């Protein structure tokens, strides 16, 4: 589950069968926990409607036929053979599809997009030639701004439903597993089901802060034992009760079922769709494993065991019509093994719940990176396993809501209706985004994407409508939750964009910064000043407010922009874009720190030391470039120039180490790989890629290779000494403390959203200083009022 596993199928060395099989085994506990426990409640939820069993078993065989074909068409054909191929540098999920679309078409609403972002190695992909029909779809999509917003709303809807699934799956899986007590104990113990379920849920959420990796080695064996258990029970029930159950493979039984049951049969499909809950996890967790590992695990183990489990239950029910009123998974379990199966079922339900809770944390963290969710504390629970995080606020909110739902519903039918609607909405979103990926990224004919959309979309809409019609019987919960979360996300995203536009229109000219000096009563104090801003060019307004109220700023000034790039991760060697602001004598710099939507943000200590190292590397490179014909004092032009011109003066500084007095040698004919990644010796070799039309490789040589003592080398050493002295004096973090309010004359809806909604969210979420882990002793907050 290391980051390198995400692309292991592209490497001959790592693509060994041993590695693939180990990954396939590990995927059982992480990917298939939710999907494997669905036999606990599918038949119980389906036959909760007013469906009477006849001696011909047409109802049972019809439901079984629906289950078999749904498992075959959606998880197997749609996900395993099609959707899993739409990976974003090995990553999967809703945001992976959205980032792919944003890279191939200009539909992103993030305002700080730069042309230099396209030079990130994870941004580039090989594609077939673009067709004329594909180009037309792309043009229409880019031309209409309303489609950009609709696309984002679609992605956020899928995100909200994933959160809803994270709330409902633990409730229904644990509740159904514990409900086996009703068949194992006397009738008066049925009231113990809800308290025991709540206790298990509290324990489950209380253990989240330890991280999945602490107990991860337990997960795969539990799911494997559970799968073998339900398949063995299925085989026993098939041969013992009704070997003719295999006839349900014929789709004709689906037609007979709907023809006989009509409206009640259609409504019961809301229970059938529960057999594919957890299918989305195969795609969402793709980055932890590989396409082939997930494909092997599902095709050769999970799929056949689930088929046997459902066929076995149907075989038992076909011979026990007297139990139709109280259908339960445990009825088909022989008496001698009921208690062991009960214990394994509870453990399997906990594993399945763990997987969806971890997925909820992950997708909320990705929403933060897009500026669509208020800042929350993100704790990375593993230094070795990529992407395992824990969000305390979300964890406890989910726990409270999950317990409330369990106590409030106390019924598998209502829980199943709610869970089914959430699951099917996520799948519909994936189908819509996937059709766009086929056109824009794979350059397939639009008619092929339309066929994909119509075929799988019609299946999912059928199940979606069956769940939606049960609005009053539990389906209202995910809809209400989605509306609430969508409102939060859209308000936060809207205010974030408006704040950026305010900063863009009120940024200060470069001449104003260069004019600051002793003649105006402005002094330079020792130390490094890090001015955090969302702008990728220009001088932010919060710095002018800072200088106006405190007529001094640091000898070394760095304007830092931490931004998100629509890729899953940015290689460390390409993370820092560094350039000058003003001449070299001014000692002012710009640093753009780029993260992907799955990247781990650094803590402030490592960030501060690494930033100084990048500045040092840039100073050496810039003076070296000046020694070969470029002016080392070249700086950002005035704000009247476009941001693109400024970007050409920013350089990517790789992960390198320098001695204090290295001379240089220029290589004007670099190899295709222009960024240092995995260099054999970081002490002697480095690559620096300049963001311009000409990319050059800089190689640091030995002292005897170049002549020293020239004037520019003295200037470089002086600038480096100033940087080191400033570092010894300390670092101050200058962050804007924003207050946002709507303009006078704004619409009522905007005033409510900004003055009430956003203000409430900003006051009750973590501030930027906490999100950036800035120590209070080094923090300088500048109050800013944004009128948007």
C-alpha positions in Angstrom: 0.0 0.0 0.0 2.9 2.3 -0.5 2.7 5.1 -2.9 4.8 3.2 -5.4 2.1 0.5 -5.6 -0.2 2.9 -7.3 1.8 2.5 -10.5 3.3 -1.0 -9.9 1.8 -2.4 -13.1 3.9 -0.1 -15.2 7.2 -1.4 -13.9 8.6 -4.7 -15.0 10.7 -5.0 -11.8 7.8 -4.5 -9.5 5.2 -6.2 -11.6 6.0 -9.7 -10.3 3.2 -12.2 -9.5 4.3 -12.3 -5.9 3.8 -8.5 -5.5 0.4 -8.6 -7.3 -0.9 -11.5 -5.2 0.2 -9.8 -2.0 -1.6 -6.7 -3.0 -4.7 -8.7 -4.0 -4.6 -10.3 -0.5 -4.2 -6.9 1.2 -7.1 -5.5 -0.8 -9.5 -7.9 0.8 -9.5 -6.0 4.1 -9.5 -2.5 2.7 -11.5 -2.6 -0.5 -13.9 -5.5 -0.2 -15.0 -5.2 3.5 -18.2 -3.3 2.7 -19.1 -5.4 -0.4 -18.6 -8.7 1.3 -21.0 -8.1 4.2 -24.0 -7.2 1.9 -25.4 -10.8 2.1 -26.3 -10.0 5.7 -29.1 -7.7 4.6 -29.9 -7.8 0.9 -32.7 -10.4 1.0 -34.1 -9.0 4.3 -34.3 -5.5 2.8 -35.7 -6.7 -0.5 -38.5 -8.8 0.9 -39.4 -6.2 3.4 -42.0 -5.0 0.9 -45.4 -6.6 0.5 -44.2 -9.5 -1.6 -45.8 -12.9 -1.0 -43.8 -16.1 -1.8 -45.5 -18.6 -4.0 -44.8 -22.3 -4.3 -43.4 -21.7 -7.7 -40.6 -19.6 -6.1 -40.8 -17.1 -8.9 -40.4 -14.2 -6.5 -37.2 -15.7 -4.9 -35.7 -16.7 -8.2 -36.5 -13.3 -9.7 -34.8 -11.5 -6.8 -31.8 -13.8 -7.1 -31.6 -13.2 -10.9 -31.6 -9.5 -10.2 -28.8 -9.9 -7.7 -26.7 -12.1 -9.9 -27.0 -9.8 -13.0 -26.5 -6.7 -10.9 -23.3 -8.1 -9.4 -22.1 -9.1 -12.9 -22.9 -5.9 -14.8 -22.0 -3.2 -12.2 -19.0 -4.3 -10.1 -17.6 -6.7 -12.7 -18.2 -5.2 -16.1 -18.4 -1.5 -15.2 -15.8 -1.1 -12.5 -13.3 -3.9 -12.9 -13.1 -3.8 -16.7 -13.8 -0.2 -17.5 -13.8 2.4 -14.7 -10.6 1.1 -13.0 -8.7 1.9 -16.2 -9.5 5.6 -15.7 -6.8 6.1 -13.1 -5.1 9.4 -12.4 -1.5 8.5 -12.1 -2.6 5.3 -10.3 -5.2 7.1 -8.1 -9.0 6.5 -8.4 -12.2 8.0 -7.1 -14.5 10.9 -7.9 -11.8 13.5 -7.6 -9.5 11.5 -9.8 -12.0 11.6 -12.6 -12.6 15.3 -12.0 -8.9 16.2 -12.1 -8.5 14.2 -15.3 -11.3 16.2 -16.9 -9.9 19.5 -15.6 -6.5 18.7 -17.1 -7.9 17.9 -20.5 -10.4 20.7 -20.7 -10.4 24.2 -19.0 -13.3 23.6 -16.7 -11.8 24.1 -13.3 -13.2 26.8 -11.1 -9.9 27.1 -9.1 -8.8 30.6 -9.7 -5.0 30.3 -9.2 -4.3 28.0 -12.1 -0.9 28.6 -13.9 0.5 27.4 -17.2 3.6 26.1 -15.3 1.3 23.6 -13.5 1.2 21.6 -16.8 4.9 21.0 -16.5 4.5 18.8 -13.4 5.4 15.3 -14.4 2.2 13.8 -12.9 0.2 16.3 -15.0 1.4 14.9 -18.3 -0.1 11.8 -19.8 0.1 10.1 -23.2 -3.1 10.3 -25.2 -4.3 9.1 -28.6 -4.8 11.8 -31.2 -7.8 14.0 -30.6 -10.7 13.5 -33.0 -12.9 16.2 -34.5 -16.0 15.1 -32.6 -14.0 15.0 -29.3 -12.8 18.6 -30.0 -16.4 19.8 -30.5 -17.5 18.3 -27.1 -14.4 19.9 -25.5 -15.1 23.3 -27.1 -18.8 23.3 -25.9 -17.7 22.3 -22.4 -15.1 25.0 -22.1 -17.2 27.7 -23.7 -20.2 27.6 -21.3 -19.3 28.7 -17.7 -22.5 27.2 -16.4 -21.3 23.7 -17.4 -18.2 24.3 -15.3 -20.4 25.0 -12.3 -22.7 22.1 -13.1 -19.7 19.7 -13.2 -18.4 20.9 -9.8 -21.9 20.5 -8.3 -22.0 17.0 -9.7 -18.7 16.2 -8.1 -19.8 17.7 -4.8 -23.0 15.7 -4.9 -21.0 12.5 -5.2 -18.8 13.7 -2.4 -21.8 14.4 -0.1 -23.3 10.9 -0.8 -19.9 9.3 0.0 -20.1 11.0 3.4 -23.7 9.8 3.7 -22.6 6.3 2.9 -19.9 6.7 5.6 -22.7 7.4 8.0 -25.1 4.7 7.0 -22.9 1.7 6.2 -21.6 1.3 9.8 -25.1 1.5 11.1 -26.7 -1.0 8.8 -23.8 -3.5 8.7 -23.2 -3.6 12.5 -27.0 -3.5 13.3 -27.7 -6.4 10.9 -24.8 -8.5 12.2 -25.9 -8.0 15.8 -29.5 -8.7 15.0 -28.5 -12.3 14.7 -28.9 -12.4 18.5 -32.7 -12.5 17.9 -32.4 -16.0 16.3 -29.7 -17.2 18.7 -31.2 -16.1 22.0 -34.6 -16.1 23.6 -37.2 -13.5 22.4 -36.9 -11.2 25.4 -33.2 -10.5 24.5 -34.2 -8.7 21.3 -34.0 -5.4 23.1 -30.2 -5.9 23.5 -29.6 -5.5 19.7 -29.7 -1.7 19.7 -27.5 -1.1 22.8 -24.9 -3.7 21.6 -24.9 -2.1 18.2 -24.3 1.4 19.7 -21.5 0.0 21.9 -19.7 -1.5 18.9 -20.1 1.7 16.9 -18.7 3.8 19.8 -15.7 1.4 20.0 -15.2 1.5 16.2 -15.1 5.3 16.0 -13.0 5.6 19.2 -10.3 3.5 17.6 -10.1 5.6 14.5 -7.3 7.8 15.8 -4.9 4.8 15.9 -5.1 4.5 12.1 -6.0 1.6 9.8 -2.4 0.5 9.6 -2.2 -0.4 13.3 -4.8 -3.1 13.0 -4.6 -3.6 9.2 -3.0 -7.0 9.4 -6.2 -8.3 11.0 -8.5 -7.0 8.3 -7.6 -9.2 5.3 -7.8 -12.5 7.2 -11.2 -11.6 8.7 -12.6 -10.8 5.3 -11.0 -13.9 3.8 -12.5 -16.1 6.5 -15.9 -14.4 6.1 -15.9 -14.9 2.3 -14.9 -18.6 2.7 -17.5 -19.0 5.4 -20.5 -17.6 3.3 -19.4 -19.5 0.2 -19.2 -22.8 2.2 -22.7 -22.0 3.6 -23.9 -21.2 0.1 -22.7 -24.5 -1.3 -24.2 -26.4 1.7 -27.6 -24.8 1.2 -27.6 -25.3 -2.6 -27.0 -29.0 -2.4 -29.0 -29.6 0.7 -32.1 -27.6 -0.1 -32.5 -26.8 -3.8 -29.9 -27.6 -6.4 -32.2 -26.1 -9.1 -31.5 -22.6 -7.9 -28.9 -22.2 -10.7 -31.9 -21.6 -13.1 -32.1 -18.0 -11.7 -29.1 -17.2 -13.9 -31.6 -16.8 -16.7 -32.7 -13.1 -17.1 -36.2 -14.4 -17.9 -36.8 -14.7 -14.1 -36.4 -10.9 -13.8 -39.1 -10.3 -16.3 -41.4 -12.8 -14.6 -40.7 -11.2 -11.2 -41.6 -7.7 -12.4 -44.6 -8.9 -14.4 -46.0 -10.7 -11.3 -45.2 -8.3 -8.6 -45.5 -5.0 -10.6 -45.3 -1.9 -8.4 -44.2 -3.7 -5.2 -41.6 -5.6 -7.1 -40.2 -2.4 -8.6 -40.0 -0.8 -5.1 -38.3 -3.9 -3.8 -35.3 -3.2 -6.1 -34.1 -0.7 -3.6 -33.1 -3.7 -1.5 -31.5 -5.5 -4.4 -29.1 -2.7 -5.1 -27.6 -3.2 -1.6 -25.7 -6.2 -3.1 -23.3 -3.7 -4.8 -22.6 -1.4 -1.8 -18.9 -1.0 -1.6 -18.3 -1.4 -5.3 -17.1 2.3 -5.5 -14.4 1.4 -3.0 -12.6 -0.7 -5.7 -12.1 2.6 -7.7 -11.6 4.9 -4.7 -8.9 2.8 -3.2 -7.1 2.1 -6.4 -4.1 4.2 -5.4 -3.2 1.9 -2.5 -3.0 -1.2 -4.8 -3.0 -1.8 -8.5 -5.5 -2.4 -11.2 -4.4 -6.1 -11.7 -4.5 -6.8 -7.9 -8.0 -5.5 -7.5 -9.1 -7.2 -10.7 -7.7 -10.6 -9.6 -9.2 -10.4 -6.0 -12.7 -9.6 -7.2 -12.8 -11.8 -10.3 -11.4 -15.0 -8.7 -12.5 -14.7 -5.1 -15.0 -12.0 -4.1 -17.3 -12.4 -7.1 -17.7 -16.2 -7.0 -18.1 -16.3 -3.2 -20.8 -13.7 -3.2 -22.6 -15.5 -6.0 -22.5 -18.8 -4.0 -23.7 -16.9 -0.8 -26.7 -15.4 -2.5 -27.6 -18.6 -4.3 -27.4 -20.5 -1.0 -29.7 -18.1 0.8 -32.2 -18.3 -2.1 -32.1 -22.1 -2.1 -32.9 -22.1 1.7 -35.8 -19.6 1.3 -37.2 -21.5 -1.6 -37.9 -24.4 0.8 -38.9 -22.4 3.8 -41.9 -20.2 2.9 -43.1 -20.2 6.5 -40.2 -17.9 7.4 -41.0 -15.4 4.8 -42.2 -12.9 7.3 -38.9 -12.8 9.2 -36.2 -13.4 6.6 -32.7 -13.2 8.1 -29.3 -14.3 6.9 -28.9 -16.4 10.1 -31.9 -18.6 9.3 -29.9 -20.2 6.5 -27.0 -21.0 8.9 -27.0 -24.5 10.4 -27.5 -24.5 14.2 -24.1 -26.1 14.9 -22.1 -23.2 13.4 -24.4 -20.2 14.2 -22.3 -18.8 17.0 -19.0 -18.9 15.1 -20.7 -17.4 12.0 -22.2 -14.7 14.2 -18.8 -13.7 15.6 -17.2 -13.6 12.2 -20.1 -11.6 10.8 -19.6 -8.9 13.5 -15.9 -8.7 12.9 -16.5 -8.5 9.1 -19.1 -5.7 9.6 -16.6 -3.8 11.6 -14.0 -4.2 8.9 -16.5 -3.1 6.2 -17.4 -0.1 8.3 -13.7 0.8 8.9 -13.1 0.9 5.1 -16.0 3.4 4.4 -15.1 5.6 7.3 -11.5 5.9 6.1 -12.8 6.7 2.6 -15.0 9.4 4.1 -11.9 11.0 5.7 -10.0 10.8 2.5 -12.7 12.5 0.3 -13.2 15.3 2.8 -9.5 16.0 2.8 -9.6 16.1 -1.0 -12.6 18.6 -0.8 -10.4 20.8 1.3 -7.7 20.8 -1.3 -10.2 22.1 -3.9 -11.3 24.9 -1.5 -14.8 23.3 -1.1 -14.8 22.4 2.5 -13.9 24.4 5.7 -10.5 23.7 7.2 -10.4 20.8 9.6 -7.6 19.1 11.4 -6.1 16.3 9.3 -3.9 13.7 11.2 -1.8 11.4 9.1 -1.8 8.1 10.9 0.9 6.4 9.0 4.3 7.5 7.7 4.6 4.5 5.4 1.1 3.9 4.0 0.1 6.7 1.6 -3.3 8.4 2.2 -4.3 7.1 5.6 -5.6 10.0 7.6 -7.8 10.7 10.5 -10.1 13.8 11.0 -11.2 14.2 14.6 -14.1 16.6 14.0 -15.6 14.5 11.3 -15.0 11.3 13.2 -17.0 12.4 16.2 -19.8 14.0 14.2 -20.1 10.7 12.2 -20.2 8.7 15.4 -23.0 10.8 16.9 -25.1 10.8 13.7 -24.5 7.0 13.2 -25.7 6.2 16.7 -28.7 8.6 16.3 -29.7 6.9 13.0 -29.4 3.4 14.6 -31.6 4.4 17.5 -34.0 6.3 15.4 -34.6 3.7 12.7 -34.0 0.4 14.5 -34.9 -1.3 11.3 -32.9 -2.9 8.5 -35.6 -1.8 5.9 -35.3 1.9 6.6 -31.5 1.8 6.9 -31.3 -0.1 3.6 -33.5 2.4 1.8 -31.3 5.3 3.0 -28.0 3.5 2.2 -29.2 2.3 -1.2 -30.0 5.9 -2.3 -26.6 7.2 -1.2 -24.8 4.3 -3.0 -26.7 4.6 -6.2 -26.2 8.4 -6.4 -22.4 8.0 -6.1 -22.5 5.4 -8.9 -24.6 7.7 -11.1 -22.1 10.5 -10.6 -19.2 8.1 -11.5 -21.0 7.0 -14.7 -21.6 10.6 -15.8 -17.9 11.6 -15.1 -16.7 8.5 -16.8 -18.5 9.3 -20.0 -16.7 12.6 -20.1 -13.4 11.0 -19.4 -13.9 8.6 -22.3 -14.5 11.6 -24.7 -12.0 14.1 -23.3 -9.2 11.9 -22.0 -9.4 8.7 -24.0 -10.6 10.5 -27.1 -13.2 7.8 -27.8 -16.1 8.6 -30.2 -18.9 10.4 -28.3 -21.3 7.7 -29.5 -19.3 5.1 -27.5 -19.4 7.3 -24.4 -23.2 7.8 -24.9 -23.7 4.1 -25.1 -21.8 3.6 -21.8 -23.9 6.3 -20.2 -27.2 5.0 -21.4 -26.5 1.3 -20.7 -25.1 1.6 -17.1 -27.1 4.8 -16.4 -30.4 3.1 -17.2 -29.6 0.3 -14.8 -28.6 2.7 -12.0 -31.6 5.0 -12.6 -33.9 2.0 -12.3 -32.4 1.3 -8.9 -32.2 5.0 -8.0 -35.9 5.5 -8.7 -36.8 2.4 -6.6 -34.9 4.0 -3.7 -36.2 7.5 -4.2 -39.8 6.4 -4.1 -39.2 5.3 -0.5 -38.5 8.9 0.5 -40.7 8.7 3.6 -39.2 5.3 4.6 -35.7 6.3 5.2 -34.5 7.6 1.8 -35.0 11.2 3.1 -31.9 11.0 5.3 -29.2 11.0 2.6 -31.1 13.6 0.6 -31.3 15.9 3.7 -27.6 15.3 4.6 -26.5 15.9 1.0 -28.5 19.2 0.9 -26.8 20.3 4.1 -23.3 19.4 3.1 -23.8 20.8 -0.5 -24.8 24.1 1.0 -21.7 24.2 3.2 -19.4 23.3 0.3 -20.9 25.7 -2.2 -20.9 28.6 0.3 -17.3 28.0 1.3 -16.2 27.6 -2.3 -18.1 30.7 -3.5 -16.6 32.8 -0.7 -13.1 31.4 -1.3 -13.3 32.4 -5.0 -14.6 35.9 -4.1 -11.8 36.4 -1.6 -9.3 35.5 -4.3 -10.8 37.9 -6.8 -10.7 40.7 -4.1 -7.0 40.0 -3.5 -6.4 40.0 -7.2 -8.0 43.4 -7.7 -6.4 45.0 -4.7 -2.9 43.7 -5.0 -0.1 46.3 -4.7 2.3 47.4 -7.5 5.9 46.3 -7.5 7.0 49.9 -7.6 5.3 50.5 -4.3 7.3 47.7 -2.7 10.6 48.8 -4.2 10.0 52.4 -3.0 9.7 51.3 0.7 12.8 52.4 2.5 14.4 54.7 5.1 13.2 57.8 3.2 9.6 56.7 4.1 10.4 55.7 7.6 10.4 52.0 6.8 13.1 49.9 8.3 14.3 46.4 7.6 14.5 44.2 10.7 16.6 41.0 11.0 15.0 37.7 10.2 12.9 36.0 7.5 9.3 37.2 6.9 7.0 34.6 5.2 3.9 36.4 3.8 1.2 33.8 3.0 -1.1 34.7 0.2 -3.3 33.0 -2.3 -1.9 35.1 -5.2 0.6 33.5 -7.5 1.8 37.0 -8.7 1.9 40.5 -7.4 2.1 41.9 -3.9 -0.9 41.0 -1.6 -3.0 43.7 0.0 -2.4 42.2 3.5 1.3 43.0 3.3 0.5 46.6 2.5 -1.8 46.7 5.5 1.0 45.2 7.6 3.6 47.8 6.6 1.1 50.6 7.0 0.4 49.7 10.6 4.0 48.5 11.5 6.5 50.5 9.4 9.1 47.7 9.2 9.5 44.4 7.5 12.2 41.7 7.5 15.5 41.8 5.7 14.5 38.6 3.8 10.9 38.7 2.5 9.2 35.7 1.0 5.7 35.7 -0.5 4.5 32.1 -0.1 1.5 30.7 -2.0 0.4 27.2 -1.0 -1.8 26.0 -3.8 -3.5 22.8 -5.1 -2.8 21.3 -8.5 -5.3 19.0 -10.2 -3.1 15.9 -9.8 -3.1 13.3 -7.0 0.4 14.2 -5.9 3.3 16.5 -6.9 6.8 14.9 -6.7 8.9 16.6 -4.0 11.5 17.6 -6.5 8.8 19.7 -8.4 6.9 21.1 -5.4 8.7 24.5 -5.1 8.5 27.2 -7.7 10.9 30.0 -6.6 11.6 33.4 -8.2 12.6 37.0 -7.3 10.4 39.9 -6.5 12.4 43.0 -7.4 16.2 43.1 -7.8 18.6 40.8 -6.0 19.5 43.6 -3.6 16.0 43.8 -2.2 16.2 40.3 -0.9 12.5 39.5 -1.7 11.4 36.3 -3.2 8.2 34.4 -4.3 7.7 30.8 -3.5 4.8 28.8 -4.8 4.3 25.5 -3.0 2.3 23.0 -5.0 0.4 20.1 -3.6 -1.8 17.4 -5.1 -5.2 16.5 -3.7 -3.8 13.4 -2.0 -0.5 14.9 -0.9 0.7 15.0 2.7 1.3 18.6 3.8 4.5 19.2 5.7 4.6 20.5 9.3 6.0 24.0 9.8 9.5 22.9 11.0 10.3 20.9 8.0 8.6 23.4 5.7 10.7 26.3 7.1 14.0 24.5 6.8 13.2 23.2 3.4 12.1 26.6 2.1 15.4 28.1 3.2 17.2 25.3 1.3 15.1 26.0 -1.8 15.9 29.7 -1.6 19.6 28.9 -1.3 19.4 26.6 -4.3 17.6 29.3 -6.3 20.1 32.0 -5.4 23.0 29.8 -6.6 21.1 28.9 -9.8 20.1 32.5 -10.5 23.6 33.9 -10.1 25.0 31.1 -12.2 22.4 31.9 -14.9 23.5 35.5 -14.7 27.2 34.5 -15.2 26.1 33.0 -18.5 24.4 36.0 -20.0 21.3 36.4 -17.9 20.9 39.3 -15.5 20.7 37.9 -11.9 18.7 40.9 -10.9 15.9 40.1 -13.3 12.7 40.2 -11.4 9.0 40.1 -11.7 7.6 42.9 -13.9 4.9 45.3 -12.8 1.5 43.9 -12.1 0.3 45.3 -15.4 2.1 42.4 -17.0 0.3 39.1 -17.3 0.9 36.4 -14.8 2.3 34.2 -17.6 5.3 36.5 -17.9 6.0 36.2 -14.3 5.8 32.4 -14.3 8.5 32.3 -16.9 10.9 33.7 -14.2 10.0 31.1 -11.7 12.2 28.0 -11.4 11.5 24.6 -10.0 14.0 23.7 -7.4 14.5 20.0 -6.8 15.5 18.1 -3.6 19.2 18.9 -3.5 22.0 19.6 -1.1 24.8 22.1 -1.6 28.1 22.9 -0.1 28.6 26.5 0.9 30.9 27.4 -2.0 30.0 25.4 -5.1 30.9 26.5 -8.6 28.8 25.5 -11.6 28.7 24.1 -15.0 25.9 24.6 -17.5 24.5 21.8 -19.7 22.4 23.3 -22.5 21.3 19.9 -23.9 19.4 18.1 -21.1 17.9 14.7 -21.3 14.1 14.4 -21.5 13.8 14.0 -17.7 14.4 17.6 -16.6 13.6 17.2 -13.0 15.7 15.5 -10.4 13.9 12.4 -9.1 15.8 9.6 -7.5 19.2 10.9 -8.4 22.1 8.6 -7.5 24.0 11.3 -5.5 22.1 14.4 -4.4 25.3 15.9 -3.1 27.0 16.2 -6.4 24.2 16.4 -9.0 21.0 18.3 -9.2 18.5 19.3 -11.8 16.7 22.6 -11.9 13.9 23.2 -14.5 13.1 26.7 -15.4 9.4 27.4 -16.3 10.0 29.0 -19.7 10.2 28.1 -23.3 13.8 27.0 -22.8 14.5 24.3 -20.1 18.1 24.0 -19.0 19.8 21.6 -16.7 22.2 22.9 -14.1 25.0 20.6 -12.9 27.2 21.6 -10.0 30.8 20.7 -10.7 34.0 20.7 -8.7 36.0 23.8 -7.6 38.7 23.3 -10.2 36.2 23.3 -13.1 35.4 27.0 -13.1 37.2 30.1 -12.2 36.1 32.0 -9.1 36.6 35.3 -7.5 34.6 37.3 -10.0 32.3 40.0 -9.0 29.1 38.0 -9.4 30.4 35.2 -7.2 31.0 37.8 -4.5 27.4 39.1 -4.9 26.1 35.5 -4.7 28.0 34.8 -1.5 26.8 38.0 0.0 23.2 37.2 -0.7 23.6 33.7 0.7 25.2 35.1 3.9 22.3 37.5 4.3 19.9 34.5 3.9 21.8 32.5 6.5 22.0 35.4 8.9 18.2 36.0 8.6 17.6 32.3 9.3 19.6 32.5 12.5 17.6 35.6 13.5 14.3 33.7 13.3 11.3 33.4 11.0 7.9 35.2 11.2 4.8 34.0 9.6 2.6 36.8 8.3 -1.0 35.6 7.7 -4.1 37.5 6.9 -7.0 37.3 9.4 -10.0 37.8 7.1 -13.4 39.2 7.7 -15.8 38.8 4.7 -19.0 40.6 4.2 -21.3 41.1 1.2 -21.4 44.4 -0.7 -24.3 46.8 0.0 -27.1 46.2 -2.5 -26.3 42.5 -2.8 -29.1 40.0 -3.1 -30.7 38.5 0.0 -29.4 35.1 -0.8 -25.8 36.4 -1.2 -26.0 38.3 2.1 -27.3 35.3 3.9 -24.6 33.1 2.4 -21.7 35.5 3.1 -22.6 37.4 6.2 -24.2 34.5 8.0 -23.2 31.2 6.5 -19.5 31.8 5.6 -18.9 33.9 8.7 -20.3 31.1 10.9 -18.1 28.5 9.2 -15.0 30.7 9.3 -15.4 31.3 13.1 -16.0 27.6 13.8 -13.3 26.0 11.6 -9.6 26.0 12.0 -7.7 29.1 11.1 -5.0 29.1 8.4 -2.3 29.3 11.1 -3.6 26.1 12.7 -3.9 24.4 9.2 -0.3 25.5 8.4 0.8 24.4 11.9 2.4 27.8 12.6 3.8 28.2 16.2 2.0 31.0 18.0 5.2 32.7 19.0 6.1 33.2 15.3 2.7 34.3 14.1 1.8 37.8 12.9 -1.9 38.2 11.9 -3.0 41.0 9.7 -6.7 41.9 9.9 -8.4 42.2 6.5 -12.0 43.1 5.6 -13.1 41.6 2.3 -16.1 43.3 0.7 -17.3 40.8 -2.0 
